[in-house]
Every structure is written in structure tokens, then in C-alpha cells.
Amino acid sequence: VNKLGLVAVSNDLPQDITCLAADRMLIFASYNNVLHAFARNKEVVHTYEGHKARIHLLQPFGDHVISVDVDNVLIVWNIQSEEQYLQVDFDKTTFAVSAVLHPSTYLNKILLGSEQGSMQLWNIKSNKLLYSFPGWHSAVTTLEQAPAVDVIAVGLVSGHIIVHNIKFDETLMKFQQDWGPITAISFRTDGHPVMAAGSPVGHIALWDLEEKKILCQMQDAHSTAVAGMSFVPGEPLLITNGADNAIRVWIFDGPGGTGRVLRSRMGHSAPPTKIRYHGQNGEQILSAGQDGTLQSFSTVHEKFNKSLGRGSINKKKSKKKGLKLDTMALPPITLFASEIAHQSDWDGIVACHQGYITCTTWNYQKTSMGAHKLRPEEFGKHKPIDIYATAVDITSCGNFAVVGLSTGRVDVYNMQSGIHRGCYGKERAHEGAIRGVAVDGLNQLIITAGSEGLIKFWKFKTKDLVYCTELSSPSGILLHRDSGILGIAFDDFSIGVLDIETRKIVRTFSGHHGRVNDMTFSPDGRWLITSSMDCTIKTWDLPSGCLIDCFLVDSAAVSLTMSPTGDFLASTHVDDLGIYLWSNRSLYSLVSLRPLPADYEPSVVTLPSTCPVQDVDVSGDEETCDEMIEYVSPEQLGEQLVTLSSLPESRWKNLLSLDVIKKKNKPREPPKVPKSAPFFIPTVPGLTPRYIAPEEENDTQSKVVNLGVLAQKSDFCILLEEALSTNEYTAPLNLLKTLGPSHIEIELRGLAPEGGGSVEVMRSFLRMIGMMLNKKYNFELAQAYLALFLKLHLKVLSSEPNLLEEASSLSTQLEETWIHLQTLFNQSLCVLTYMKSALL
């Protein structure tokens, strides 16, 4: 309530939730005849099944929860064990339960209201009817506990509110509303004796309980019935919600006791018909709905959502009349176009309304309807019934609006002044109704489509006809300004793509089996995404001319728009109030964009919900093709290529200068061991007590151990010895690759006879280097290891003829490889130098 922001979203239930209630730990929600309990606002922890009909009343009650279905069966459930504690069947003709309340301080008792008007007080522990209240000959719609003990408020179908003492069965006061049945009641608990009541038309009445009279009326708090209302305990705040898809927080801090809206969250109260991304950052979606409003939704955070309000012929008169009696309201917006280029200077949105000739402008910055009404001058006095605006576009500079009419006429208006700037064609641009208009990105061309089947290209400024092409009747057009590609939807459910440079149809797509509702291009112009009444959403790849994605939804998508940043596709659907966002998987993962087969059967995809989906992967099995498997580079691309290892430089680069590094890193002086004094200091035996002087440690013993005696062969040595017979050198090489620089040096030192090795092992090492040079892989490691080996064992090498022979053959091999590499390096350097100097 503090910010009216979303705190948590639960996992979804299989059907629409029809009933909701909460206690201090759990939230109870029912659909059809099943009741669920949610814990931590997220997952379902309990399920209660046993009702035969739809549940319509819920009442949490200590360790139990009470549910009543439309067949008049009341069940008391034990919350933890999910078992039925009690079931009571009522006769529909004499007592049809319509309201449930637990009066405070009444232990184990519930009060039931009926459609017959009578009320009953039951003890559910002993299953006894304690008392029947005769009622007021009118069905009870709602029961609410007053702040005083024993006192409850009863709302009736007749519009009466009875404040009744149930202890003595006497009525304390009676109020009446003129707007039909009472839908909700709530009491203020912050010291003011005020009761609020809601009505089916959206008004709220506030009653003063001390004066026993009406305090004030809040007209049009909601545009539809008030569904629920609740005062925040101890605060002058009232929360209300209604079927107009709005939740509002009212604060009572002004004179006269009336409330003002403190915070509100709302969506469309009727399904949106057209959505378009506004601006280039991909953060706002403009949406026009059947409720007549134009709203902006943010994809970043709901606090940036705003409503631009309803269209109106005369704003001042509309405000005086209020929502209900407003005869000045314009019909819903069917099409609109927006541009941000000059939106801070003048109106940046132009919209046409259902069956209405006048186009309206809207200001995004001021979040209101704009200053101008765009219509041809000859219709200034009288408004024709059968002529209306059918297509609209706004130039990329934000200066001009182009409007097409059902008569075939196309007009241009200035957005700043609202002045008519001319029309295309002598009298009209087309014989039939205009099905679409589009202006290119540089205001050079304007393209119009008529229902008679012609698409015409006009010069924007001189208004001359440049080109005309005949096609089967188009139902709508959409231009991607950056690439100059025009998407055309036809009445035969096919889609054409026209290049406005060559003015030829470059692609034709057929595959929809219903009217194409809307089209949108990806920001780079490579994809055309279309939605149709056959409930499919298809993605066509324009370069290859193939269908690359197709999925089914439960209800057909009415409008589509792709984010200018390419991350989301937004859609609205038939009879659905929400705007759904689909994420572009090709941005986050490797997706195969191969054409779908001709016999491809699309799978039904559930619409995105607010909750994060855990285990559903909508991609299905068709995506897992060979291209999807991640490419792993082989160890060596080709045997003739010189290949380096993937080891970090620190493992091989500094092998020759290890002694220098060790010298640098050597501590200044060795660490000193503190001489620990004994606990009892010993004394010299004698008459006078004298302490024994501490003995000096004798450091005479030599610390040099004769390794020849204790030397054990290292793993590397053993592997090299084995390799002499098998001629397989991969194992010793792999071992060497895992070691650090100083460890490598120790291993290579140990190969010499004085280090515990032998001439044979040294020979084996040289053969290993030979094998590396032969295979041309781990090239830099071979160089580094050989250099270190030569540095350490040059003396031994020169005195042993076997080793000399091995080393000389290695030398020629090394030279061959290096000359080959040198040639390649020189060639590349020459080309590079030539490029640099030639370009200068």
C-alpha cells in the first residue's frame, strides 16, 4: 500500500481464480470447485477437494477455513490436515447462503446471511444452530464487523445498510443508497466514526455513524462496480478495487470528509486493440483500448506506467458531466502513430477513432489529449456519419500527420499548428477506402493503399503521383523506414513484401488461414512477424524467404509490436486485458533459424504470466538440430598446421629466467625462530641461586643429504622410461603441462645422472620434443622445454655421443619448422606494410 508496487507473484493455477481470502499465514484461492492455499505468496501448499459445485464464498477461521459453493453446501476444512471437519447442507429454497462472517470475540461461531433475507448464527464446533434472525425481507449481499463488539453491518440487495446488534437482535441504525445493491462495506478505525459502502455503478457513499447521516459521496470512484473495499487499520486510507481493472488508495485528509486518490494502479478496463512501442529505447508501449483510453505501459517498472486518458470532443464539458453522463466522449481509438522527434515541443501522437472522421492528437509529455482535431475543412460544421478516418501515419521528423479516409481521400496536416497542408490526388487518392498510409524516413515518398487493390507512390512535398501498382486488395500496410521495405497484408490471408526502391514485390508469404490482424518488423528489418485470426503468430525471415518460427496461442493476437532494441515482442489478444511480452530467444541462446517444414504442426504455447516459469521449455523438440550443438574446437585443425597450446604464458614464457626471478623474490634475511624460554628456568645447584645459561644450538650437522642414496624416481622419469619402449609420449607431455614453472625446472634437473636420472631418460626427453615438432602441436611448449633442457644439461649433452646424435636430428627438424613459420610471418608483414603505405 505504501508504494502500490508488486511485492510477490504466486505460481499460477490452471483456471481463473474466482474467490480469494487470507489469514495471517496463508492465502486461499479457489477456482471452480477446488480450493488451494498458498504459502509465502508463492507456492501451493494445501489443496482441498470435496465440493461438487463452484465455490463462491470463503472465510478463514482460526485453524479452519470455511467454503460455500453455489449448491449451498458449506464445508469447514482443517487447514493443516486438509480434511473435512464439518459439512452442512442448506436448502436453497429456505436458506441460500450469500454471505459469511465470523463475529469478533464469538468463539467457534459464524454468522450466515441468505438470499431470502434471514441470517443464522451457528456454532461450528458442536454443529448447532444457535439463533435465527428474521431479516429485512431483502437478500443479504455483504456482512461486515463493526469496530464495536456485537455490532455488524448488513448490506442488502435493496440498497439498505443495517447496523445491527446481534447480541440483543436489535437494529441500531439504518441507511439507504440509491444506486442498487450494496457490494462492499468497511469501517474507519482511526478514531472517526465513518462507514463506507460501495455500489454496482462505481460510487462510494460515506456515512457518519454518530450523526446517523450521509457524510459525502465519492462519485465515479470506479467506472464499474466496486468489487472490494477496505480501510487500512488505524489509518485514514481506503483501498478499493473494481471490474475496471483498477486498484486505488484514497486518503481522507481534506475538509468535508471526502477522499482523494493517493495512489492507483490500473490497466485497460476493456481489451486493448492497438499497441505500438513509443520511442527508440524500447521501454514504453502505447496501448489503445476498447474502453476509449490511451495508456502507456513501461517494460522496466510499473511505476512508469501512465494513462493519457479518454478522447473527448470537449474536455471542459466532459469534466463537468462526469464519466457516466459524458456524451462528449469519443469512440475507442482504432489506429494511432507516434513519434518522439518533437514530442517536448508539440503533440507527438495522432490517432483515429472508430467510425469517426476527426483524428485527435495526444501529448505524451503532458499525458493528455492534445490541442488539435484534424479533419478536412468542409466537414467543420456538419459531421458525416458514413465517412471516417481509416489510416494514419506521422513523419519521422514529427512535423506532419498523414490521414486517410474511407472515401479514398488522403490529407496532410501540420502537427504543431493543426493546419491542413493539402491532399493527394485531384479530389481523392483512391477509388476505394484507404487501407494504409506510410511515409518514408526522409519525407520523400508517401505510399497509400486502397481497397480497390492499388498501391500508389506520391512525392511527399509536391504531391505528384510517382508510381502505381495493382495488387489483390490489401488489408493493411507497414513500412520499415530504415530498410525501405513495405509489408502488405492481403484479404486472401497472404502477405507480400515490396521494396520501395525498385517498387517490386520481392517476397510473398502464404500460410495464414485467417485475417491478418497485425504485422511488425524486427529492428534490423530481417524478420516480419505476423498475427492472424487463426491464432498463430508467425516469423518470416525476409532474406531467405522462409517461415522460421510459428506458434499457436489460445486466443488470436489482435496487435503485435516488436521492441526497437529487438529484445521483446509485445502482443494483445482477443478478450484479454493484458499486454504480453515474449522474449527474443535468439539474443540469449543459440537458436537454429532453419526453415520450418511444410507440414510443420505448431504447438499451443501458454501466454506469458507474471510468474517465472520453472520447468517449461516452449522451444519443443524441433529446435534440437545439429546446428544447436555447441562447436568444440579440436586439438589441432590440420596436421600440417603449426598449433600452439592453450596454456597461459606464465607456464612457459619465464622458464629460462627462473633463476633471475628467484633471486629477485629472495627474502633479505632468513626468518628467525624466536628462542622460547622454558617455563621453569633451571638453576645451578649450590647455596647461591644462579640460573643456567642457555645452551647454544650446535649447527655442525650438515644439511646436505646425499640424494644418490635416497633418490626416488619421479613420475615424469618413470613415464619417460616407459615411453622408450612404447614410443608413446602423450602421457609424459600431459603431466608436464599440468606442472608450474619451478616444478618443471626441478623435473628437468632430475633427468641428469647426478640428479638421479640417466642418459636414457634424457634421450627419451629429446625424443618427446621431436614428437611434438613432428606433429606440430604445442609448438611454443616444445621451444621452451628444449631451451631449459639445453641450459641445464649442455655439459652432459656434449660428453654423450648418443645424446649428441639425437640433438643434431632435432636441430634440423627445428630449423625446417621455423623456416616455414618465418616465411609465413614475413609474407603477412609484407602485405600489412604494403596495405599501410598503399593506403597513404
Stockholm file with secondary structure:
# STOCKHOLM 1.0

chainA/1-840         VNKLGLVAVSNDLPQDITCLAADRMLIFASYNNVLHAFARNKEVVHTYEGHKARIHLLQPFGDHVISVDVDNVLIVWNIQSEEQYLQVDFDKTTFAVSAVLHPSTYLNKILLGSEQGSMQLWNIKSNKLLYSFPGWHSAVTTLEQAPAVDVIAVGLVSGHIIVHNIKFDETLMKFQQDWGPITAISFRTDGHPVMAAGSPVGHIALWDLEEKKILCQMQDAHSTAVAGMSFVPGEPLLITNGADNAIRVWIFDGPGGTGRVLRSRMGHSAPPTKIRYHGQNGEQILSAGQDGTLQSFSTVHEKFNKSLGRGSINKKKSKKKGLKLDTMALPPITLFASEIAHQSDWDGIVACHQGYITCTTWNYQKTSMGAHKLRPEEFGKHKPIDIYATAVDITSCGNFAVVGLSTGRVDVYNMQSGIHRGCYGKERAHEGAIRGVAVDGLNQLIITAGSEGLIKFWKFKTKDLVYCTELSSPSGILLHRDSGILGIAFDDFSIGVLDIETRKIVRTFSGHHGRVNDMTFSPDGRWLITSSMDCTIKTWDLPSGCLIDCFLVDSAAVSLTMSPTGDFLASTHVDDLGIYLWSNRSLYSLVSLRPLPADYEPSVVTLPSTCPVQDVDVSGDEETCDEMIEYVSPEQLGEQLVTLSSLPESRWKNLLSLDVIKKKNKPREPPKVPKSAPFFIPTVPGLTPRYIAPEEENDTQSKVVNLGVLAQKSDFCILLEEALSTNEYTAPLNLLKTLGPSHIEIELRGLAPEGGGSVEVMRSFLRMIGMMLNKKYNFELAQAYLALFLKLHLKVLSSEPNLLEEASSLSTQLEETWIHLQTLFNQSLCVLTYMKSALL
#=GR chainA/1-840 SS CCSCCCCCCCCCCSSCCCEEEECSSEEEEEETTEEEEEETTTEEEEEEECCSSCEEEEEEETTEEEEEETTSEEEEEETTTCCEEEEEECCTTTCCEEEEECCTTCTTEEEEEETTSCEEEEETTTTEEEEEECCCSSCEEEEEECSSTTEEEEEETTSEEEEEETTTTEEEEEEECSSSSCCEEEECCSSCCEEEEECTTSCEEEEETTTTEEEEEETTSSSSCEEEEEECTTSSEEEEEETTTEEEEEECCSGGGCCEEEEEEECCSSCEEEEEEESSSSCEEEEEETTSEEEEEESSCGGGCEEEEECBSCHHHHHHHTTTTCSSBCCCEEEEEECCTTTTTSCCEEEEETTCSCEEEEETTTTEEEEEEECCGGGSSSCCSSCCEEEEEECTTSSEEEEEETTSCEEEEETTTCCEEEESSSSCSCSSCEEEEEECTTSSEEEEEETTSEEEEEETTTCCEEEEEECSCEEEEEEETTTTEEEEEETTSCEEEEETTTTEEEEEECCCSSCEEEEEECTTSSEEEEEETTSEEEEEETTTTEEEEEEECSSCEEEEEECTTSSEEEEEETTCCCCEEEECGGGTSCCCCCCCCTTCCCCBCCCCCSSCCSSCCTTCGGGCSGGGSCCCCCSCSCTTSCCCCCCCGGGTTTSTTHHHHHHHHSCSSCCCCCCCCCSSCCEESSSSCEECCCCCCCCCSCCCCCHHHHCCCCHHHHHHHHHHHHCCCHHHHHHHHHSCHHHHHHHHHTTSGGGTCCHHHHHHHHHHHHHHHHHTCSHHHHHHHHHHHHHHHHHHHHHCHHHHHHHHHHHHHHHHHHHHHHHHHHHHHHHHHHHHHHHC
#=GC SS_cons         CCSCCCCCCCCCCSSCCCEEEECSSEEEEEETTEEEEEETTTEEEEEEECCSSCEEEEEEETTEEEEEETTSEEEEEETTTCCEEEEEECCTTTCCEEEEECCTTCTTEEEEEETTSCEEEEETTTTEEEEEECCCSSCEEEEEECSSTTEEEEEETTSEEEEEETTTTEEEEEEECSSSSCCEEEECCSSCCEEEEECTTSCEEEEETTTTEEEEEETTSSSSCEEEEEECTTSSEEEEEETTTEEEEEECCSGGGCCEEEEEEECCSSCEEEEEEESSSSCEEEEEETTSEEEEEESSCGGGCEEEEECBSCHHHHHHHTTTTCSSBCCCEEEEEECCTTTTTSCCEEEEETTCSCEEEEETTTTEEEEEEECCGGGSSSCCSSCCEEEEEECTTSSEEEEEETTSCEEEEETTTCCEEEESSSSCSCSSCEEEEEECTTSSEEEEEETTSEEEEEETTTCCEEEEEECSCEEEEEEETTTTEEEEEETTSCEEEEETTTTEEEEEECCCSSCEEEEEECTTSSEEEEEETTSEEEEEETTTTEEEEEEECSSCEEEEEECTTSSEEEEEETTCCCCEEEECGGGTSCCCCCCCCTTCCCCBCCCCCSSCCSSCCTTCGGGCSGGGSCCCCCSCSCTTSCCCCCCCGGGTTTSTTHHHHHHHHSCSSCCCCCCCCCSSCCEESSSSCEECCCCCCCCCSCCCCCHHHHCCCCHHHHHHHHHHHHCCCHHHHHHHHHSCHHHHHHHHHTTSGGGTCCHHHHHHHHHHHHHHHHHTCSHHHHHHHHHHHHHHHHHHHHHCHHHHHHHHHHHHHHHHHHHHHHHHHHHHHHHHHHHHHHHC
//
